[in-house]
């Protein structure tokens, strides 16, 4: 009786882990979605609000990457000017 209960608890625990892991994978795939030639039709199948949110998130990430790059370039110029 105890063995059956223990086995049932163990199997339910494993099932819950796999289920949540699967949910996390689906959630992460939606965040990575970006517009390009290959996924144009899937992009157009999204609702207007989803497309807006994705493009907004994409532009925010682009701006942050650009800021970081400009900051690196400025720091390099400062280092070069100090050395000369």
Secondary structure, DSSP 8 states (H G I E B T S, - for coil): -HHHHHHHHHHHHHHHHHHHHHHHHHHHHHHH----STTHHHHHTS-HHHHHHHHHHHHHHHHHHHHHHHHHHHHHHHHHHHH-
